[in-house]
Amino acid sequence: MESPENGELERTNEDKKYDLASILCVPNRDFLVRNNGDQVRVDSLRGKIVGLYFSASWCGPCQRFTPNLVEVYNELLQVNNFEIVFVSSDEDDESFNAYFSKMPWLAIPFSDSETRGQLDELFAVSGIPHLEILDENGKVLTSDGVEIIQEHGVEGYPFTSEHIEKLVEQEEEAKRNQSLKTLLVTKSRDYVITADGKKVPVSELEGKTVGLYIFLATYNGCLAFNAKLVEVYKSLKEQGENFEIVMIPLDDDEQSFKEAFEHLPWFSLPVKDKCCAKLLRYFELESLPTVVVIGPDGKTLHSNVADAVDEHGTKAYPFTPEKFAELEELEKAKREAQTLESILVAKDCDFVIGKDGIKIPVSDLVGKNILLYFSAHWCPPCRAFLPALIKAYEEINKNGNVLEVVFISSDRDETSFDEFFSKMPWLALPFGDERKEFLGRLFKVRGIPMVIAIGPNGRTVSTEVRELIMYHGAEAFPFTTERLEEIEAAHEKMAEGWPKNSKSALHDHELVLTKRQFFNCDDCGEEGRIWSYYCEECDFDLHPKCALGDNSKGTEGDVGGKESVDAEGAPAEGWICDGDKCYRE
């Protein structure tokens, strides 16, 4: 293809094949740049597999993904057939330069905003990080480069669909034939190590129950869990149980790993071992700490026994389905016997605090509906959710104090706690209260904000109150299954008489009446919820009132919208971040 005039981009829609000079250059620029300022002609990319990396420094998911991409890129340097071009969504030159300084590949000059914008449009980039990979002839290999790198790492090269299908088949085969050796042994290593550097063959662990402890030395949750796991490990060894632990370190800093490992009695894979990243993908790591249990036959017994170890200690051993069924019966009995005082009173700590530190006895709260609000000032989603919770609290209590909230802080210092608590019209545990750790374990708090509903009888009603308030506001009170069924019935009644399908002059396809938690109407532009006339293929929404006009009776009510964050850790203007990706509004 010839270089277009005015920088316009050409593409052949039939097979999505691109000429790199056409899409990366403009008439007065035929080069890309490195982070040291060197200019590299686009012609040098001919015959190479090229990844177009759409990313930005302000994007948290991008910051987390970029080091993984750097590692893969560096490993593929010896192949000399793969290059990456950074397409920035940064807002200023300084941010671009600081972020690009960490990248060993090429970039579109930040000054060429027109080309960067055209590439966004050409490849329909709606969220970042996004990695579009083109083959040696400019044909699109995949638009899912980020997912492939995350799942397969360097093994994903050369990124063809046939190769990825083969990897998936191999992984499925490996799972069917799983053994301790297939999990822990590589071509260059057939051993695990002890804290003093001794190498122990993996074969010596075969036939035992083995816990694979996925560990990060700089994560406080793992450090806090170590004491309990050491206690259980030593107790099982003293009892003569055939049990071992192999640590799977996630650390990049070898010194931090060594300092943590020297106090631990079990085995480990070497730090930065390639097998560590493979096991993360293989077991689809969701949280830390994680202890995957491999049975004596080499098969996975349980994907994560960390909670069971924390709550039940050696009683959870040998981590079989039968043992977990026993533990579930114990948990059920404990839940049925739960009272407010059993979860909020510990030794001499039998109170919560109000404003000015006034102590309120827990006994004064017995018989009320209680929300336990796990939150922190440093957490942007917590700050974004707080106004919605205050609004629901005030609406619920407008005719009397029927609901109380207890703030359970994860703030790092008392000043931050005091500042955040001052904005709240309810009660709190004192800053640094030891009951926080117990409650976090009891309700398996893995992220904040999290809100737990406790009924008047002291039993847990719901662990998903945050979501219920975001969807339904005060209407969700008292957060019971029965109340949610009533809301659902009201939603169904709302749509009685509405047609199941609708046509619109604004859209070519037929629209289907669909339940949607939140959406933006593509006609009036306003936010909607509950019901939409929707085209899934095009992600096109219409409010019922816009689709049906006067023929729609009561439509969506007001509700809290999607979370946004304030200036602390805020995404760039026009973007929303959900934790995994950042999307254009």
PLY file of the C-alpha trace (Angstrom):
ply
format ascii 1.0
element vertex 585
property float x
property float y
property float z
element edge 584
property int vertex1
property int vertex2
end_header
0.00 0.00 0.00
1.18 3.51 -0.67
1.56 5.98 2.15
-1.72 7.88 2.35
-2.09 11.61 2.07
-2.85 13.57 5.27
-1.93 10.58 7.40
-5.18 8.73 6.67
-5.09 5.02 7.40
-5.83 2.34 4.84
-6.97 -1.19 5.60
-8.30 -4.16 3.69
-11.42 -5.17 5.55
-11.55 -8.67 4.05
-8.59 -10.12 5.95
-7.61 -7.26 8.26
-4.18 -6.88 6.70
-2.22 -3.69 7.29
0.80 -2.01 5.76
2.93 -0.83 8.70
4.25 2.21 6.85
0.68 3.33 6.19
-0.59 2.95 9.71
2.51 4.04 11.67
3.91 6.85 9.53
2.83 10.24 8.29
4.28 12.17 5.31
6.84 14.03 7.46
7.75 11.05 9.71
8.89 7.57 8.66
10.39 6.56 12.00
9.52 5.39 15.51
11.42 6.32 18.67
13.21 4.58 21.53
13.22 5.85 25.11
16.78 7.19 24.63
15.61 9.39 21.74
16.99 7.20 18.93
14.92 7.12 15.76
14.22 3.74 14.13
12.82 3.53 10.63
9.49 1.75 10.32
10.99 -0.23 7.44
13.01 -2.17 10.03
9.78 -3.88 11.15
9.20 -5.56 7.80
9.12 -9.34 8.11
8.61 -9.19 11.90
5.68 -10.00 14.17
4.61 -6.64 15.62
2.58 -5.92 18.75
0.82 -2.55 19.00
0.67 -1.85 22.72
-2.08 0.62 23.69
-1.38 1.74 27.25
-1.01 4.72 29.61
0.87 5.60 32.78
-2.30 6.65 34.66
-3.90 3.23 34.05
-3.38 0.86 37.01
-4.04 -2.33 35.00
-1.48 -1.12 32.43
1.12 -0.52 35.13
0.60 -4.07 36.38
0.73 -5.66 32.93
3.72 -3.79 31.47
6.41 -5.61 33.55
5.01 -8.96 32.31
5.21 -7.73 28.72
8.78 -6.47 29.26
9.81 -9.91 30.53
8.29 -11.65 27.50
9.81 -9.10 25.11
13.30 -9.53 26.58
13.07 -13.32 26.35
12.11 -13.05 22.68
15.00 -10.73 21.77
17.10 -13.73 20.76
14.42 -14.72 18.26
14.88 -11.31 16.56
11.46 -11.59 14.94
9.23 -9.72 17.38
8.84 -6.00 18.05
6.43 -3.89 20.07
5.24 -0.37 19.33
3.86 1.64 22.25
0.74 3.68 21.40
0.29 6.02 24.35
-2.92 7.34 25.88
-1.02 9.58 28.27
-2.12 13.18 28.71
1.21 14.95 28.73
4.77 14.53 27.48
6.24 14.19 30.98
3.97 11.25 31.87
4.68 9.61 28.52
8.46 9.92 28.96
8.43 8.57 32.53
6.33 5.55 31.52
8.17 4.92 28.23
11.51 4.95 30.09
10.55 1.53 31.52
9.94 0.04 28.07
12.67 -1.56 25.91
10.66 -1.31 22.67
9.60 1.37 20.19
6.86 4.00 20.32
4.84 6.39 18.21
6.25 9.84 19.12
4.03 11.41 21.75
3.85 14.57 19.63
2.01 12.64 16.90
-1.36 12.57 18.64
-3.18 12.27 15.31
-1.61 8.91 14.43
-2.12 7.64 17.97
-5.79 8.58 17.80
-6.21 7.02 14.36
-4.68 3.76 15.58
-7.14 3.73 18.49
-9.98 4.08 16.02
-8.58 1.67 13.45
-8.25 -1.17 15.95
-11.44 -0.24 17.86
-9.57 0.07 21.15
-12.21 0.49 23.86
-10.10 -0.51 26.86
-6.45 -0.56 27.92
-4.09 -2.32 28.25
-4.67 -3.63 24.73
-2.17 -5.55 22.62
-2.93 -5.99 18.92
-0.51 -8.47 17.31
0.18 -8.47 13.55
2.08 -11.18 11.67
5.04 -10.71 9.32
2.68 -9.67 6.52
0.66 -7.21 8.58
-2.29 -9.54 9.09
-3.96 -9.48 12.52
-2.98 -12.55 14.51
-4.98 -11.60 17.58
-6.62 -8.68 19.36
-6.27 -10.58 22.65
-2.53 -10.15 23.10
-2.88 -9.04 26.73
-4.82 -12.16 27.66
-2.39 -14.42 25.77
0.64 -12.90 27.52
-1.07 -13.16 30.90
-2.07 -16.77 30.35
0.86 -18.21 28.39
3.76 -15.78 28.74
6.62 -16.30 26.27
5.19 -19.69 25.35
2.43 -17.85 23.49
4.89 -16.89 20.72
4.36 -16.77 17.70
0.78 -15.94 18.79
-1.03 -17.72 15.96
-4.46 -19.18 16.65
-3.14 -22.64 15.80
-0.31 -22.28 18.32
-2.61 -21.02 21.08
-5.05 -23.87 20.43
-2.13 -26.29 20.72
-1.07 -24.74 24.05
-4.59 -25.03 25.40
-4.71 -28.70 24.34
-1.35 -29.32 26.00
-2.52 -27.68 29.22
-5.69 -29.76 29.24
-3.61 -32.89 28.65
-1.25 -31.85 31.47
-4.18 -31.43 33.83
-5.50 -34.87 32.94
-2.05 -36.40 33.56
-1.06 -34.12 36.43
1.61 -35.27 38.84
3.92 -33.56 41.27
6.69 -33.78 38.67
4.62 -32.17 35.89
3.87 -29.33 38.28
7.28 -28.70 39.82
9.98 -30.09 37.51
11.41 -28.21 34.53
14.03 -29.16 31.93
16.72 -27.41 33.97
15.55 -28.19 37.52
14.23 -31.35 39.22
14.54 -30.19 42.82
13.15 -27.82 45.43
15.28 -25.92 47.93
15.49 -25.49 51.70
16.14 -22.20 53.49
19.84 -23.07 53.83
20.18 -23.75 50.08
20.01 -27.54 50.11
18.54 -29.12 46.96
15.91 -31.81 47.55
14.72 -33.92 44.57
11.02 -33.52 43.80
10.86 -37.32 43.61
11.29 -37.43 47.41
7.95 -35.62 47.78
5.96 -38.01 45.61
3.35 -40.05 47.47
2.89 -37.28 50.06
0.18 -34.67 50.52
1.83 -31.43 49.39
0.68 -27.87 49.91
1.81 -25.42 47.22
2.00 -22.15 49.13
1.84 -19.20 46.72
3.70 -16.52 48.60
4.73 -12.87 48.29
7.24 -11.73 50.89
6.21 -8.07 50.64
2.48 -8.79 51.14
1.34 -8.37 54.74
-1.45 -10.91 54.30
1.09 -13.64 53.59
3.37 -12.56 56.42
0.45 -12.62 58.87
-0.63 -16.06 57.61
2.86 -17.55 57.97
2.59 -17.99 61.74
-0.59 -20.04 61.49
0.72 -22.16 58.62
4.00 -22.84 60.46
2.00 -23.92 63.51
-0.11 -26.33 61.45
2.89 -27.65 59.52
4.94 -28.38 62.65
1.98 -29.97 64.40
1.26 -32.30 61.46
4.95 -33.27 61.23
5.02 -34.03 64.98
1.97 -36.25 64.48
3.87 -38.16 61.80
1.65 -37.07 58.94
3.04 -37.44 55.42
2.69 -33.74 54.61
5.02 -31.20 53.02
4.82 -27.60 51.85
6.52 -26.14 48.78
6.52 -22.37 48.56
5.88 -20.75 45.17
7.49 -17.29 45.53
6.18 -14.35 43.54
8.98 -12.01 44.60
11.22 -10.10 42.22
13.51 -9.04 45.06
15.69 -11.98 46.03
16.77 -10.35 49.30
13.18 -9.95 50.53
12.52 -13.57 49.66
15.62 -14.81 51.50
14.80 -12.79 54.62
11.31 -14.30 54.74
12.34 -17.85 53.77
15.08 -18.20 56.39
12.45 -18.34 59.14
10.23 -20.95 57.43
10.59 -24.74 57.88
9.46 -25.98 54.47
10.69 -26.17 50.89
10.48 -23.62 48.08
10.99 -23.19 44.38
13.91 -20.85 43.62
12.91 -17.19 43.44
12.20 -16.01 39.85
11.92 -19.63 38.67
9.87 -19.77 35.44
7.73 -22.50 36.97
6.28 -19.95 39.43
4.54 -17.93 36.72
3.34 -21.13 35.04
1.73 -22.34 38.26
-0.04 -19.01 38.78
-1.71 -19.41 35.41
-2.29 -23.11 35.85
-4.12 -22.72 39.15
-5.77 -19.42 38.11
-4.61 -17.54 41.20
-7.33 -15.25 42.56
-6.06 -14.13 45.95
-3.25 -14.28 48.48
-2.46 -16.20 50.54
-3.23 -19.36 48.54
-2.34 -22.93 49.47
-3.15 -25.45 46.73
-3.23 -29.03 48.06
-1.89 -31.86 45.90
-2.86 -35.35 47.03
-0.55 -38.38 47.28
-1.59 -39.36 43.73
-0.40 -36.00 42.34
-3.93 -34.72 41.66
-5.34 -31.47 43.03
-7.33 -32.01 46.21
-8.26 -28.37 46.82
-7.55 -25.09 45.05
-7.01 -23.06 48.23
-7.10 -24.21 51.85
-5.74 -20.97 53.34
-9.07 -20.05 54.95
-9.54 -23.58 56.29
-6.04 -23.57 57.79
-6.65 -20.16 59.34
-10.01 -21.12 60.84
-9.60 -24.82 61.65
-5.86 -25.48 61.85
-4.92 -29.16 61.82
-8.62 -30.14 61.93
-8.76 -29.36 58.20
-6.16 -32.04 57.39
-6.00 -34.05 55.09
-7.98 -31.45 53.09
-10.18 -34.05 51.36
-13.77 -33.39 50.18
-15.00 -35.54 53.06
-13.08 -33.44 55.58
-14.45 -30.22 54.09
-17.99 -31.62 54.30
-17.40 -32.18 58.03
-16.07 -28.65 58.43
-19.08 -27.23 56.57
-21.39 -28.89 59.07
-19.41 -27.29 61.88
-19.56 -23.91 60.12
-23.30 -24.25 59.62
-23.81 -24.92 63.31
-21.59 -21.95 64.17
-23.55 -19.64 61.83
-26.84 -20.73 63.36
-25.50 -20.06 66.85
-24.00 -16.67 65.90
-25.03 -13.62 67.91
-23.95 -10.01 67.62
-22.01 -10.29 70.86
-20.23 -13.46 69.69
-18.69 -11.55 66.78
-18.26 -8.05 68.25
-17.19 -8.81 71.82
-13.66 -10.03 72.55
-12.23 -10.11 76.09
-12.50 -6.54 77.42
-13.44 -5.10 74.03
-17.21 -5.00 74.43
-17.94 -1.61 72.87
-17.86 0.41 69.67
-17.29 4.15 69.46
-19.35 7.10 68.33
-18.30 10.66 67.69
-15.66 12.10 70.03
-14.71 8.55 71.01
-17.83 7.95 73.10
-18.05 4.24 73.98
-21.28 2.49 73.01
-21.75 -0.98 74.56
-22.29 -3.73 71.98
-25.24 -4.83 74.12
-27.00 -1.59 73.09
-26.96 -2.77 69.46
-28.49 -6.20 70.11
-31.82 -6.58 68.33
-31.00 -4.05 65.60
-30.11 -4.46 61.94
-26.35 -3.92 61.74
-24.03 -3.29 58.80
-20.32 -4.01 59.21
-18.58 -1.60 56.82
-15.01 -2.63 55.92
-13.36 0.39 54.31
-10.40 2.81 54.30
-9.70 6.41 53.34
-6.80 5.44 51.03
-9.10 3.25 48.90
-10.70 5.17 45.96
-13.67 2.76 45.55
-14.35 3.15 49.29
-14.48 6.92 49.01
-16.68 6.63 45.92
-19.12 4.26 47.66
-19.43 6.20 50.92
-21.98 8.80 49.64
-24.26 6.01 48.39
-24.06 4.24 51.75
-24.77 7.48 53.67
-27.77 8.20 51.44
-29.20 4.70 51.97
-28.53 4.90 55.74
-30.35 8.21 56.07
-33.32 7.08 53.96
-33.67 3.83 55.92
-33.53 5.68 59.24
-35.74 8.66 58.31
-38.62 7.28 60.39
-36.53 5.96 63.26
-33.14 4.39 63.97
-33.74 0.88 62.59
-30.28 0.42 61.07
-26.83 0.94 62.55
-23.49 0.82 60.76
-20.12 -0.04 62.29
-17.08 1.20 60.36
-14.16 -1.27 60.43
-11.11 0.59 59.21
-8.12 -0.57 57.20
-6.52 2.86 57.40
-2.78 3.03 57.89
-2.73 5.70 60.58
-5.11 7.19 63.12
-5.18 10.60 61.45
-6.57 9.07 58.25
-9.04 7.04 60.29
-10.25 10.13 62.16
-10.61 12.13 58.95
-12.61 9.42 57.15
-14.75 8.57 60.19
-15.63 12.25 60.65
-17.62 12.05 57.38
-19.74 9.15 58.63
-22.97 9.45 60.66
-22.55 6.07 62.42
-20.31 4.05 64.75
-16.90 2.40 64.42
-14.45 -0.01 65.96
-11.57 1.99 67.49
-8.54 2.42 65.22
-6.20 -0.60 65.48
-8.80 -2.71 67.32
-7.81 -6.40 67.38
-11.38 -7.43 66.46
-10.78 -6.20 62.89
-8.52 -9.16 62.09
-11.00 -11.66 63.51
-13.91 -10.14 61.60
-11.88 -10.03 58.40
-11.18 -13.76 58.68
-14.74 -14.60 59.74
-16.30 -12.89 56.74
-13.42 -13.68 54.33
-12.80 -10.04 53.47
-10.57 -10.12 50.39
-11.21 -6.58 49.18
-12.77 -3.32 50.27
-15.25 -1.76 50.42
-17.22 -4.72 51.73
-20.46 -4.51 53.72
-21.94 -7.33 55.81
-25.56 -7.30 57.03
-26.30 -8.76 60.48
-29.97 -9.30 61.32
-31.74 -8.52 64.62
-31.08 -12.11 65.77
-27.32 -11.65 65.29
-27.04 -13.95 62.28
-25.48 -12.99 58.96
-28.09 -11.87 56.43
-25.88 -10.95 53.44
-22.22 -10.46 52.57
-23.07 -8.52 49.38
-24.68 -5.39 50.78
-22.36 -3.08 48.87
-23.67 -4.47 45.57
-27.28 -4.38 46.79
-27.01 -0.72 47.77
-25.36 0.19 44.49
-28.16 -1.56 42.55
-31.20 -0.81 44.73
-30.27 1.86 47.27
-32.37 1.98 50.43
-35.00 -0.24 48.78
-32.76 -3.27 49.44
-33.25 -2.98 53.24
-33.25 -5.28 55.23
-31.12 -7.09 52.61
-32.85 -10.46 53.08
-33.56 -13.02 50.38
-37.27 -12.31 50.82
-36.76 -8.60 50.21
-34.74 -9.26 47.07
-37.49 -11.55 45.79
-40.01 -8.73 46.34
-37.80 -6.32 44.37
-37.46 -8.87 41.58
-41.23 -9.34 41.44
-41.71 -5.55 41.25
-39.28 -5.39 38.34
-41.20 -8.09 36.50
-44.48 -6.26 37.13
-42.93 -3.05 35.78
-42.43 -4.69 32.40
-45.90 -6.21 32.12
-47.42 -5.25 28.79
-44.15 -4.17 27.22
-43.27 -5.92 23.96
-40.41 -8.39 24.14
-38.84 -6.88 21.03
-38.69 -3.41 19.53
-37.36 -1.66 16.43
-35.78 1.78 16.44
-34.95 4.23 13.69
-31.66 4.76 15.54
-30.49 1.16 15.09
-30.59 -1.43 12.32
-31.04 -4.54 14.48
-34.02 -5.67 16.48
-33.80 -4.72 20.16
-34.64 -7.25 22.88
-36.13 -6.36 26.28
-33.27 -7.25 28.61
-32.45 -6.83 32.30
-29.43 -4.55 32.65
-27.96 -3.41 35.96
-26.60 -0.14 34.55
-26.43 1.31 31.06
-26.34 4.59 29.18
-29.23 5.12 26.79
-28.00 5.60 23.22
-30.91 7.95 22.53
-31.25 10.39 25.43
-27.76 9.71 26.86
-29.06 9.32 30.41
-28.12 6.44 32.68
-30.65 3.66 33.10
-31.08 0.47 35.04
-33.23 -2.65 35.35
-34.75 -2.80 31.85
-33.29 -1.92 28.47
-34.19 -2.58 24.88
-30.80 -3.98 23.99
-28.76 -5.22 21.04
-26.05 -7.47 22.45
-24.11 -7.61 19.18
-23.68 -3.84 19.05
-23.94 -3.07 22.79
-26.79 -0.67 22.00
-29.27 0.35 24.72
-32.53 2.28 24.78
-34.54 3.23 27.83
-38.03 1.69 27.61
-39.38 5.25 27.64
-37.22 6.09 24.62
-38.05 2.87 22.80
-41.79 2.87 23.52
-42.61 6.51 24.18
-45.89 6.96 26.05
-46.57 3.21 25.89
-44.10 2.56 28.72
-45.51 2.97 32.19
-43.16 3.43 35.16
-39.55 3.03 34.08
-36.25 3.05 35.88
-35.89 4.83 39.18
-32.90 6.72 40.45
-29.96 4.66 41.58
-26.30 5.14 42.39
-24.21 4.97 39.24
-20.91 3.39 38.39
-18.07 4.12 40.71
-15.59 6.77 39.83
-12.51 7.82 41.75
-11.47 11.21 42.91
-8.17 12.95 42.40
-6.20 10.36 44.35
-5.36 7.70 41.74
-7.85 9.10 39.23
-7.90 7.84 35.65
-7.52 10.26 32.78
-10.52 12.31 31.76
-12.99 10.31 29.70
-11.92 6.91 31.11
-13.27 4.55 33.78
-11.10 1.89 35.49
-12.65 -1.29 36.91
-9.47 -2.87 38.32
-8.70 -5.09 35.34
-8.93 -2.61 32.48
-9.57 1.06 31.85
-12.36 1.86 29.42
-13.49 4.91 27.49
-16.69 6.41 28.83
0 1
1 2
2 3
3 4
4 5
5 6
6 7
7 8
8 9
9 10
10 11
11 12
12 13
13 14
14 15
15 16
16 17
17 18
18 19
19 20
20 21
21 22
22 23
23 24
24 25
25 26
26 27
27 28
28 29
29 30
30 31
31 32
32 33
33 34
34 35
35 36
36 37
37 38
38 39
39 40
40 41
41 42
42 43
43 44
44 45
45 46
46 47
47 48
48 49
49 50
50 51
51 52
52 53
53 54
54 55
55 56
56 57
57 58
58 59
59 60
60 61
61 62
62 63
63 64
64 65
65 66
66 67
67 68
68 69
69 70
70 71
71 72
72 73
73 74
74 75
75 76
76 77
77 78
78 79
79 80
80 81
81 82
82 83
83 84
84 85
85 86
86 87
87 88
88 89
89 90
90 91
91 92
92 93
93 94
94 95
95 96
96 97
97 98
98 99
99 100
100 101
101 102
102 103
103 104
104 105
105 106
106 107
107 108
108 109
109 110
110 111
111 112
112 113
113 114
114 115
115 116
116 117
117 118
118 119
119 120
120 121
121 122
122 123
123 124
124 125
125 126
126 127
127 128
128 129
129 130
130 131
131 132
132 133
133 134
134 135
135 136
136 137
137 138
138 139
139 140
140 141
141 142
142 143
143 144
144 145
145 146
146 147
147 148
148 149
149 150
150 151
151 152
152 153
153 154
154 155
155 156
156 157
157 158
158 159
159 160
160 161
161 162
162 163
163 164
164 165
165 166
166 167
167 168
168 169
169 170
170 171
171 172
172 173
173 174
174 175
175 176
176 177
177 178
178 179
179 180
180 181
181 182
182 183
183 184
184 185
185 186
186 187
187 188
188 189
189 190
190 191
191 192
192 193
193 194
194 195
195 196
196 197
197 198
198 199
199 200
200 201
201 202
202 203
203 204
204 205
205 206
206 207
207 208
208 209
209 210
210 211
211 212
212 213
213 214
214 215
215 216
216 217
217 218
218 219
219 220
220 221
221 222
222 223
223 224
224 225
225 226
226 227
227 228
228 229
229 230
230 231
231 232
232 233
233 234
234 235
235 236
236 237
237 238
238 239
239 240
240 241
241 242
242 243
243 244
244 245
245 246
246 247
247 248
248 249
249 250
250 251
251 252
252 253
253 254
254 255
255 256
256 257
257 258
258 259
259 260
260 261
261 262
262 263
263 264
264 265
265 266
266 267
267 268
268 269
269 270
270 271
271 272
272 273
273 274
274 275
275 276
276 277
277 278
278 279
279 280
280 281
281 282
282 283
283 284
284 285
285 286
286 287
287 288
288 289
289 290
290 291
291 292
292 293
293 294
294 295
295 296
296 297
297 298
298 299
299 300
300 301
301 302
302 303
303 304
304 305
305 306
306 307
307 308
308 309
309 310
310 311
311 312
312 313
313 314
314 315
315 316
316 317
317 318
318 319
319 320
320 321
321 322
322 323
323 324
324 325
325 326
326 327
327 328
328 329
329 330
330 331
331 332
332 333
333 334
334 335
335 336
336 337
337 338
338 339
339 340
340 341
341 342
342 343
343 344
344 345
345 346
346 347
347 348
348 349
349 350
350 351
351 352
352 353
353 354
354 355
355 356
356 357
357 358
358 359
359 360
360 361
361 362
362 363
363 364
364 365
365 366
366 367
367 368
368 369
369 370
370 371
371 372
372 373
373 374
374 375
375 376
376 377
377 378
378 379
379 380
380 381
381 382
382 383
383 384
384 385
385 386
386 387
387 388
388 389
389 390
390 391
391 392
392 393
393 394
394 395
395 396
396 397
397 398
398 399
399 400
400 401
401 402
402 403
403 404
404 405
405 406
406 407
407 408
408 409
409 410
410 411
411 412
412 413
413 414
414 415
415 416
416 417
417 418
418 419
419 420
420 421
421 422
422 423
423 424
424 425
425 426
426 427
427 428
428 429
429 430
430 431
431 432
432 433
433 434
434 435
435 436
436 437
437 438
438 439
439 440
440 441
441 442
442 443
443 444
444 445
445 446
446 447
447 448
448 449
449 450
450 451
451 452
452 453
453 454
454 455
455 456
456 457
457 458
458 459
459 460
460 461
461 462
462 463
463 464
464 465
465 466
466 467
467 468
468 469
469 470
470 471
471 472
472 473
473 474
474 475
475 476
476 477
477 478
478 479
479 480
480 481
481 482
482 483
483 484
484 485
485 486
486 487
487 488
488 489
489 490
490 491
491 492
492 493
493 494
494 495
495 496
496 497
497 498
498 499
499 500
500 501
501 502
502 503
503 504
504 505
505 506
506 507
507 508
508 509
509 510
510 511
511 512
512 513
513 514
514 515
515 516
516 517
517 518
518 519
519 520
520 521
521 522
522 523
523 524
524 525
525 526
526 527
527 528
528 529
529 530
530 531
531 532
532 533
533 534
534 535
535 536
536 537
537 538
538 539
539 540
540 541
541 542
542 543
543 544
544 545
545 546
546 547
547 548
548 549
549 550
550 551
551 552
552 553
553 554
554 555
555 556
556 557
557 558
558 559
559 560
560 561
561 562
562 563
563 564
564 565
565 566
566 567
567 568
568 569
569 570
570 571
571 572
572 573
573 574
574 575
575 576
576 577
577 578
578 579
579 580
580 581
581 582
582 583
583 584
